[in-house]
Amino acid sequence: MRVAVSGTHCSGKSTLIDHFLIAHPDFAHEPEPYTVLQEDYGEVFAADPSADDFYRQLEFNMDRLRRYPPSERVIYERCPIDFMAYLLALDDLGIDHQATRLVEQSLDRVKDGIELLDLIVFLPLDGMDSNVMFAAEDQALRIAVDEWLVDILRGDDLNLFSFCRPMILEVRGSTAERLRQIESLLESQLGEGRDRG
């Protein structure tokens, strides 16, 4: 099963994945593209949010998605929809005028990426522990990205799921509560797989 954890920045993705991997050491882990590109490839990103930087991360995310066959167990920090949401938010907020062009350029790529996932675990801001809800920088961007993720993942506002829709699970509460919600879904899916076999 290929799982991606999706959410705006500072929504608890890394912490949730860390706990998930302790419980599921059989899953490979693909960290956030931003981190890998900087730490392993020496790429440098602008201090301020940039459409080109998010597009580069989308390209890298797509490369990593293609690395694993459907039979592999892997969990990704972020999915292609995250980067689309950042591009759309940059455009909405007037932060980067290149975003419009890159959104149009990204649509087919994002659709292709979705087809390589079995499950998207979405961490909406309205489902966060209230103690960390506002503990983040770039609040305007953070909220705008979350709103786009809600529109895309709940409402398919961009018609990205016309051909293939992976399971989408919204998880809420503390890290432990979120993990239990994922565990419950995985148990039901693995159980169904065993029943069919």
Accessible surface in RSA format (square Angstrom, percent):
REM  Atomic radii and reference values for relative SASA: ProtOr
REM  Chains: A
REM  Algorithm: Lee & Richards
REM  Probe-radius: 1.40
REM  Slices: 20
REM RES _ NUM      All-atoms   Total-Side   Main-Chain    Non-polar    All polar
REM                ABS   REL    ABS   REL    ABS   REL    ABS   REL    ABS   REL
RES MET A   1    43.12  22.3  28.20  18.7  14.92  35.5  31.45  26.7  11.67  15.5
RES ARG A   2    15.70   6.6  15.70   8.0   0.00   0.0   0.04   0.1  15.65   9.5
RES VAL A   3     0.24   0.2   0.24   0.2   0.00   0.0   0.24   0.2   0.00   0.0
RES ALA A   4     0.00   0.0   0.00   0.0   0.00   0.0   0.00   0.0   0.00   0.0
RES VAL A   5     0.19   0.1   0.19   0.2   0.00   0.0   0.19   0.2   0.00   0.0
RES SER A   6     0.00   0.0   0.00   0.0   0.00   0.0   0.00   0.0   0.00   0.0
RES GLY A   7     0.00   0.0   0.00   N/A   0.00   0.0   0.00   0.0   0.00   0.0
RES THR A   8     0.00   0.0   0.00   0.0   0.00   0.0   0.00   0.0   0.00   0.0
RES HIS A   9    38.40  21.0  37.65  26.2   0.75   1.9  36.47  37.6   1.93   2.2
RES CYS A  10    69.95  52.9  45.06  50.3  24.89  58.5  20.34  51.5  49.61  53.5
RES SER A  11     0.15   0.1   0.00   0.0   0.15   0.4   0.00   0.0   0.15   0.2
RES GLY A  12    26.85  33.1   0.00   N/A  26.85  33.1  22.08  60.6   4.77  10.7
RES LYS A  13     9.81   4.8   7.71   4.7   2.11   5.0   1.20   1.1   8.62   9.2
RES SER A  14    58.48  49.4  55.13  73.6   3.35   7.7  36.98  78.7  21.50  30.1
RES THR A  15    63.69  45.3  61.53  62.4   2.16   5.2  29.84  40.1  33.85  51.2
RES LEU A  16     1.13   0.6   1.13   0.8   0.00   0.0   1.13   0.8   0.00   0.0
RES ILE A  17     0.97   0.6   0.96   0.7   0.01   0.0   0.97   0.7   0.00   0.0
RES ASP A  18    79.52  55.7  75.57  75.2   3.95   9.3  21.52  50.6  58.00  57.8
RES HIS A  19    80.94  44.2  78.25  54.4   2.69   6.9  50.02  51.6  30.91  36.0
RES PHE A  20     0.43   0.2   0.43   0.3   0.00   0.0   0.43   0.3   0.00   0.0
RES LEU A  21    36.72  20.4  32.26  23.1   4.46  11.2  32.51  22.8   4.21  11.3
RES ILE A  22   141.62  80.6 118.92  88.6  22.71  54.7 126.12  90.8  15.50  42.1
RES ALA A  23    53.02  48.8  22.91  35.4  30.11  68.5  31.87  44.9  21.15  56.0
RES HIS A  24    30.20  16.5  29.49  20.5   0.71   1.8  21.02  21.7   9.18  10.7
RES PRO A  25   113.30  82.6  83.26  75.9  30.03 109.2  88.46  73.0  24.84 154.4
RES ASP A  26    83.05  58.2  52.01  51.8  31.04  73.4  50.85 119.7  32.20  32.1
RES PHE A  27    15.02   7.5   5.55   3.4   9.47  24.6   6.13   3.7   8.88  25.4
RES ALA A  28    38.09  35.0  25.63  39.6  12.46  28.3  36.27  51.1   1.81   4.8
RES HIS A  29    67.85  37.1  45.83  31.9  22.02  56.3  30.75  31.7  37.10  43.2
RES GLU A  30     8.12   4.7   7.75   5.9   0.37   0.9   2.56   5.0   5.56   4.5
RES PRO A  31    48.82  35.6  44.04  40.1   4.78  17.4  44.04  36.4   4.78  29.7
RES GLU A  32    34.02  19.5  33.60  25.4   0.42   1.0   4.71   9.1  29.31  23.9
RES PRO A  33     2.85   2.1   2.85   2.6   0.00   0.0   2.85   2.4   0.00   0.0
RES TYR A  34    90.90  42.4  90.90  51.7   0.00   0.0  59.11  44.4  31.80  39.2
RES THR A  35    50.55  36.0  48.73  49.4   1.83   4.4  29.23  39.3  21.32  32.2
RES VAL A  36     8.76   5.8   7.41   6.7   1.35   3.3   8.76   7.6   0.00   0.0
RES LEU A  37     0.15   0.1   0.15   0.1   0.00   0.0   0.15   0.1   0.00   0.0
RES GLN A  38    64.26  35.9  52.23  38.2  12.03  28.6   9.78  20.8  54.48  41.3
RES GLU A  39   136.98  78.6  99.74  75.5  37.24  88.7  39.94  77.3  97.04  79.2
RES ASP A  40   106.63  74.7  70.44  70.1  36.19  85.6  20.66  48.6  85.97  85.7
RES TYR A  41   120.21  56.1  88.83  50.5  31.38  81.6  71.53  53.8  48.67  60.0
RES GLY A  42    57.10  70.4   0.00   N/A  57.10  70.4  32.91  90.3  24.19  54.2
RES GLU A  43    54.22  31.1  45.03  34.1   9.18  21.9  29.31  56.7  24.91  20.3
RES VAL A  44   134.97  88.8 105.83  95.8  29.14  70.2 106.52  92.6  28.45  77.2
RES PHE A  45    19.85   9.9   4.83   3.0  15.02  39.1   5.28   3.2  14.57  41.7
RES ALA A  46    61.24  56.3  35.12  54.2  26.12  59.4  47.06  66.3  14.19  37.6
RES ALA A  47   112.79 103.7  64.08  98.9  48.72 110.8  76.22 107.3  36.57  96.9
RES ASP A  48   105.69  74.0 102.71 102.2   2.98   7.0  25.41  59.8  80.28  80.1
RES PRO A  49    40.87  29.8  24.93  22.7  15.94  57.9  33.75  27.9   7.12  44.3
RES SER A  50    21.10  17.8  19.83  26.5   1.28   2.9  10.86  23.1  10.25  14.4
RES ALA A  51     0.00   0.0   0.00   0.0   0.00   0.0   0.00   0.0   0.00   0.0
RES ASP A  52    80.44  56.3  74.95  74.6   5.49  13.0  26.02  61.2  54.43  54.3
RES ASP A  53    25.57  17.9  25.41  25.3   0.16   0.4   4.09   9.6  21.48  21.4
RES PHE A  54    27.16  13.6  27.16  16.8   0.00   0.0  27.16  16.5   0.00   0.0
RES TYR A  55    26.20  12.2  26.20  14.9   0.00   0.0  19.37  14.6   6.84   8.4
RES ARG A  56    76.20  32.0  75.52  38.5   0.67   1.6  33.93  46.4  42.27  25.6
RES GLN A  57     5.66   3.2   5.66   4.1   0.00   0.0   0.00   0.0   5.66   4.3
RES LEU A  58     0.00   0.0   0.00   0.0   0.00   0.0   0.00   0.0   0.00   0.0
RES GLU A  59    54.79  31.5  53.03  40.1   1.76   4.2  11.09  21.5  43.70  35.7
RES PHE A  60    13.15   6.6  13.15   8.1   0.00   0.0  13.15   8.0   0.00   0.0
RES ASN A  61     3.34   2.3   3.03   2.9   0.31   0.8   0.31   0.8   3.03   2.9
RES MET A  62     2.13   1.1   2.13   1.4   0.00   0.0   2.13   1.8   0.00   0.0
RES ASP A  63    78.86  55.2  72.38  72.0   6.48  15.3  22.76  53.6  56.11  56.0
RES ARG A  64    29.77  12.5  29.77  15.2   0.00   0.0   4.09   5.6  25.68  15.6
RES LEU A  65     0.35   0.2   0.20   0.1   0.15   0.4   0.20   0.1   0.15   0.4
RES ARG A  66   136.96  57.5 107.78  54.9  29.19  69.5  55.18  75.4  81.79  49.6
RES ARG A  67   145.67  61.2 111.70  56.9  33.98  80.9  35.69  48.8 109.99  66.7
RES TYR A  68    38.80  18.1  33.65  19.1   5.16  13.4  20.51  15.4  18.29  22.5
RES PRO A  69    67.60  49.3  60.49  55.1   7.11  25.8  67.11  55.4   0.49   3.0
RES PRO A  70    93.07  67.8  84.39  76.9   8.67  31.5  84.57  69.8   8.50  52.8
RES SER A  71    98.99  83.6  65.26  87.1  33.72  77.7  57.86 123.2  41.13  57.6
RES GLU A  72    71.21  40.9  67.91  51.4   3.30   7.9   6.97  13.5  64.23  52.4
RES ARG A  73    92.24  38.7  87.00  44.4   5.24  12.5  16.20  22.1  76.04  46.1
RES VAL A  74     0.00   0.0   0.00   0.0   0.00   0.0   0.00   0.0   0.00   0.0
RES ILE A  75     1.04   0.6   1.04   0.8   0.00   0.0   1.04   0.7   0.00   0.0
RES TYR A  76     1.66   0.8   1.66   0.9   0.00   0.0   1.63   1.2   0.03   0.0
RES GLU A  77    13.35   7.7  12.49   9.5   0.86   2.0   0.00   0.0  13.35  10.9
RES ARG A  78     8.50   3.6   8.44   4.3   0.06   0.1   0.00   0.0   8.50   5.2
RES CYS A  79     0.29   0.2   0.25   0.3   0.04   0.1   0.04   0.1   0.25   0.3
RES PRO A  80     0.02   0.0   0.02   0.0   0.00   0.0   0.02   0.0   0.00   0.0
RES ILE A  81     0.00   0.0   0.00   0.0   0.00   0.0   0.00   0.0   0.00   0.0
RES ASP A  82     0.04   0.0   0.04   0.0   0.00   0.0   0.04   0.1   0.00   0.0
RES PHE A  83     0.75   0.4   0.75   0.5   0.00   0.0   0.75   0.5   0.00   0.0
RES MET A  84     0.00   0.0   0.00   0.0   0.00   0.0   0.00   0.0   0.00   0.0
RES ALA A  85     0.00   0.0   0.00   0.0   0.00   0.0   0.00   0.0   0.00   0.0
RES TYR A  86     6.30   2.9   6.30   3.6   0.00   0.0   4.96   3.7   1.34   1.7
RES LEU A  87     0.00   0.0   0.00   0.0   0.00   0.0   0.00   0.0   0.00   0.0
RES LEU A  88    17.03   9.5  16.98  12.1   0.05   0.1  16.98  11.9   0.05   0.1
RES ALA A  89     0.00   0.0   0.00   0.0   0.00   0.0   0.00   0.0   0.00   0.0
RES LEU A  90     0.00   0.0   0.00   0.0   0.00   0.0   0.00   0.0   0.00   0.0
RES ASP A  91    56.26  39.4  43.86  43.7  12.39  29.3   1.05   2.5  55.21  55.1
RES ASP A  92    92.95  65.1  55.18  54.9  37.77  89.3  24.58  57.8  68.37  68.2
RES LEU A  93    74.31  41.4  44.16  31.6  30.15  75.8  49.46  34.7  24.85  66.9
RES GLY A  94    44.45  54.8   0.00   N/A  44.45  54.8  22.87  62.8  21.59  48.3
RES ILE A  95    78.19  44.5  46.88  34.9  31.31  75.5  52.46  37.8  25.73  69.8
RES ASP A  96    28.45  19.9  23.99  23.9   4.46  10.6   8.51  20.0  19.94  19.9
RES HIS A  97   156.07  85.3 136.48  94.9  19.58  50.1  93.64  96.5  62.42  72.6
RES GLN A  98    82.44  46.1  81.60  59.6   0.84   2.0  22.53  48.0  59.91  45.4
RES ALA A  99     0.00   0.0   0.00   0.0   0.00   0.0   0.00   0.0   0.00   0.0
RES THR A 100    63.87  45.4  62.87  63.7   1.00   2.4  53.65  72.1  10.22  15.5
RES ARG A 101   116.40  48.9 111.10  56.6   5.30  12.6  72.67  99.3  43.73  26.5
RES LEU A 102     4.50   2.5   4.50   3.2   0.00   0.0   4.50   3.2   0.00   0.0
RES VAL A 103    17.15  11.3  17.15  15.5   0.00   0.0  17.15  14.9   0.00   0.0
RES GLU A 104   121.61  69.8 104.23  78.9  17.38  41.4  39.60  76.6  82.02  67.0
RES GLN A 105    91.31  51.1  67.40  49.3  23.91  56.9  36.91  78.6  54.40  41.3
RES SER A 106     0.00   0.0   0.00   0.0   0.00   0.0   0.00   0.0   0.00   0.0
RES LEU A 107    55.64  31.0  55.64  39.8   0.00   0.0  55.64  39.1   0.00   0.0
RES ASP A 108   103.86  72.7 102.13 101.7   1.73   4.1  33.46  78.7  70.40  70.2
RES ARG A 109    79.46  33.4  74.21  37.8   5.25  12.5  10.04  13.7  69.42  42.1
RES VAL A 110     0.00   0.0   0.00   0.0   0.00   0.0   0.00   0.0   0.00   0.0
RES LYS A 111    59.71  29.1  58.26  35.7   1.45   3.5  19.07  17.2  40.64  43.3
RES ASP A 112    76.09  53.3  72.78  72.4   3.31   7.8  14.85  34.9  61.24  61.1
RES GLY A 113     0.00   0.0   0.00   N/A   0.00   0.0   0.00   0.0   0.00   0.0
RES ILE A 114     1.02   0.6   1.02   0.8   0.00   0.0   1.02   0.7   0.00   0.0
RES GLU A 115    84.38  48.4  68.69  52.0  15.69  37.4  13.80  26.7  70.59  57.6
RES LEU A 116    45.69  25.4  45.67  32.7   0.02   0.1  45.67  32.1   0.02   0.1
RES LEU A 117     5.73   3.2   0.06   0.0   5.67  14.2   0.06   0.0   5.67  15.2
RES ASP A 118    44.72  31.3  37.96  37.8   6.76  16.0  13.32  31.3  31.40  31.3
RES LEU A 119     0.00   0.0   0.00   0.0   0.00   0.0   0.00   0.0   0.00   0.0
RES ILE A 120     0.04   0.0   0.04   0.0   0.00   0.0   0.04   0.0   0.00   0.0
RES VAL A 121     0.00   0.0   0.00   0.0   0.00   0.0   0.00   0.0   0.00   0.0
RES PHE A 122     0.00   0.0   0.00   0.0   0.00   0.0   0.00   0.0   0.00   0.0
RES LEU A 123     0.00   0.0   0.00   0.0   0.00   0.0   0.00   0.0   0.00   0.0
RES PRO A 124     0.40   0.3   0.40   0.4   0.00   0.0   0.40   0.3   0.00   0.0
RES LEU A 125     7.50   4.2   6.71   4.8   0.79   2.0   6.71   4.7   0.79   2.1
RES ASP A 126    97.24  68.1  63.83  63.5  33.41  79.0  44.41 104.5  52.83  52.7
RES GLY A 127     7.03   8.7   0.00   N/A   7.03   8.7   5.56  15.3   1.47   3.3
RES MET A 128    22.80  11.8   4.28   2.8  18.52  44.1   4.28   3.6  18.52  24.5
RES ASP A 129    55.49  38.9  46.56  46.3   8.93  21.1  19.19  45.2  36.30  36.2
RES SER A 130    94.74  80.1  74.58  99.5  20.16  46.4  48.42 103.1  46.32  64.9
RES ASN A 131   130.54  90.0  98.47  95.2  32.07  77.2  27.92  67.2 102.62  99.2
RES VAL A 132    72.48  47.7  71.47  64.7   1.00   2.4  71.47  62.1   1.00   2.7
RES MET A 133    43.72  22.6  43.55  28.8   0.17   0.4  40.41  34.4   3.31   4.4
RES PHE A 134   144.46  72.3 126.63  78.4  17.83  46.4 127.29  77.2  17.17  49.1
RES ALA A 135    70.81  65.1  41.31  63.8  29.50  67.1  54.66  77.0  16.15  42.8
RES ALA A 136    25.34  23.3   0.00   0.0  25.34  57.6   8.91  12.6  16.43  43.5
RES GLU A 137   143.41  82.3 135.08 102.2   8.33  19.8  57.75 111.7  85.66  69.9
RES ASP A 138    80.86  56.6  61.32  61.0  19.54  46.2  11.83  27.8  69.04  68.8
RES GLN A 139    53.60  30.0  48.36  35.3   5.24  12.5  47.19 100.4   6.41   4.9
RES ALA A 140    67.61  62.2  52.90  81.6  14.70  33.4  61.29  86.3   6.32  16.7
RES LEU A 141     8.93   5.0   7.79   5.6   1.14   2.9   7.79   5.5   1.14   3.1
RES ARG A 142     0.86   0.4   0.86   0.4   0.00   0.0   0.00   0.0   0.86   0.5
RES ILE A 143    72.51  41.3  72.51  54.0   0.00   0.0  72.51  52.2   0.00   0.0
RES ALA A 144    11.75  10.8   9.71  15.0   2.05   4.7  11.33  15.9   0.43   1.1
RES VAL A 145     0.03   0.0   0.03   0.0   0.00   0.0   0.03   0.0   0.00   0.0
RES ASP A 146    14.68  10.3  14.68  14.6   0.00   0.0   0.00   0.0  14.68  14.6
RES GLU A 147    99.86  57.3  97.26  73.6   2.59   6.2  36.75  71.1  63.11  51.5
RES TRP A 148    50.16  20.1  49.76  24.1   0.40   0.9  47.61  25.4   2.55   4.1
RES LEU A 149     0.02   0.0   0.02   0.0   0.00   0.0   0.02   0.0   0.00   0.0
RES VAL A 150    30.67  20.2  30.54  27.6   0.13   0.3  30.54  26.5   0.13   0.3
RES ASP A 151    56.89  39.9  53.45  53.2   3.44   8.1   3.82   9.0  53.08  52.9
RES ILE A 152     0.00   0.0   0.00   0.0   0.00   0.0   0.00   0.0   0.00   0.0
RES LEU A 153     2.15   1.2   0.29   0.2   1.86   4.7   0.29   0.2   1.86   5.0
RES ARG A 154   109.85  46.1  77.40  39.5  32.46  77.3  48.91  66.8  60.94  36.9
RES GLY A 155    47.08  58.1   0.00   N/A  47.08  58.1  26.83  73.6  20.25  45.4
RES ASP A 156    33.14  23.2  28.42  28.3   4.73  11.2  13.41  31.6  19.74  19.7
RES ASP A 157    84.32  59.1  54.37  54.1  29.95  70.8  18.17  42.8  66.15  66.0
RES LEU A 158    41.19  22.9  28.36  20.3  12.83  32.2  31.89  22.4   9.30  25.0
RES ASN A 159   100.00  69.0  99.01  95.7   0.98   2.4  19.05  45.9  80.95  78.2
RES LEU A 160     5.44   3.0   0.00   0.0   5.44  13.7   0.00   0.0   5.44  14.6
RES PHE A 161    15.99   8.0   2.28   1.4  13.71  35.7   2.33   1.4  13.66  39.1
RES SER A 162    76.83  64.9  35.99  48.0  40.84  94.1  43.63  92.9  33.20  46.5
RES PHE A 163   174.61  87.4 137.89  85.4  36.72  95.5 142.19  86.2  32.43  92.8
RES CYS A 164    46.85  35.4  39.00  43.5   7.85  18.5  15.04  38.1  31.81  34.3
RES ARG A 165   117.86  49.5  86.27  44.0  31.59  75.2  47.06  64.3  70.80  42.9
RES PRO A 166     8.83   6.4   0.00   0.0   8.83  32.1   6.70   5.5   2.13  13.2
RES MET A 167    62.39  32.3  52.97  35.1   9.42  22.4  52.65  44.8   9.75  12.9
RES ILE A 168    45.97  26.2  12.03   9.0  33.93  81.8  12.17   8.8  33.80  91.7
RES LEU A 169    37.27  20.8  36.53  26.1   0.74   1.9  37.27  26.2   0.00   0.0
RES GLU A 170    46.77  26.9  31.56  23.9  15.21  36.2  18.78  36.3  27.99  22.9
RES VAL A 171     0.00   0.0   0.00   0.0   0.00   0.0   0.00   0.0   0.00   0.0
RES ARG A 172    92.71  38.9  91.25  46.5   1.47   3.5  52.41  71.6  40.30  24.4
RES GLY A 173    21.55  26.6   0.00   N/A  21.55  26.6  18.94  52.0   2.61   5.8
RES SER A 174    41.57  35.1  36.62  48.9   4.95  11.4  34.46  73.4   7.11  10.0
RES THR A 175    36.61  26.0  31.12  31.6   5.48  13.1  11.37  15.3  25.24  38.2
RES ALA A 176    53.27  49.0  46.59  71.9   6.68  15.2  50.32  70.9   2.96   7.8
RES GLU A 177    73.87  42.4  72.61  54.9   1.26   3.0  16.31  31.5  57.56  47.0
RES ARG A 178     9.42   4.0   9.42   4.8   0.00   0.0   0.23   0.3   9.19   5.6
RES LEU A 179    28.29  15.8  28.29  20.2   0.00   0.0  28.29  19.9   0.00   0.0
RES ARG A 180   147.32  61.9 142.41  72.6   4.91  11.7  71.53  97.8  75.79  45.9
RES GLN A 181    59.56  33.3  52.39  38.3   7.17  17.1  36.21  77.1  23.35  17.7
RES ILE A 182     0.98   0.6   0.98   0.7   0.00   0.0   0.98   0.7   0.00   0.0
RES GLU A 183    36.82  21.1  36.82  27.9   0.00   0.0  21.72  42.0  15.10  12.3
RES SER A 184    70.78  59.8  62.91  84.0   7.87  18.1  28.08  59.8  42.71  59.8
RES LEU A 185    36.88  20.5  32.30  23.1   4.58  11.5  36.30  25.5   0.58   1.6
RES LEU A 186     6.18   3.4   6.18   4.4   0.00   0.0   6.18   4.3   0.00   0.0
RES GLU A 187   115.28  66.2 107.76  81.5   7.52  17.9  42.66  82.5  72.62  59.3
RES SER A 188    53.54  45.2  40.22  53.7  13.32  30.7  46.98 100.0   6.57   9.2
RES GLN A 189    51.52  28.8  44.83  32.8   6.69  15.9   4.69  10.0  46.83  35.5
RES LEU A 190    69.25  38.6  65.44  46.8   3.80   9.6  67.81  47.6   1.44   3.9
RES GLY A 191    17.57  21.7   0.00   N/A  17.57  21.7  17.54  48.1   0.02   0.1
RES GLU A 192    83.00  47.7  80.66  61.0   2.34   5.6  30.27  58.6  52.73  43.1
RES GLY A 193    33.71  41.6   0.00   N/A  33.71  41.6  23.80  65.3   9.91  22.2
RES ARG A 194   172.11  72.3 150.54  76.7  21.57  51.4  77.82 106.3  94.29  57.1
RES ASP A 195   125.80  88.1  91.05  90.6  34.75  82.2  33.44  78.7  92.36  92.1
RES ARG A 196   187.07  78.5 150.46  76.7  36.62  87.2  79.19 108.2 107.89  65.4
RES GLY A 197    98.06 120.9   0.00   N/A  98.06 120.9  57.26 157.1  40.80  91.4
END  Absolute sums over single chains surface
CHAIN  1 A     9393.6       7478.5       1915.1       4857.1       4536.5
END  Absolute sums over all chains
TOTAL          9393.6       7478.5       1915.1       4857.1       4536.5
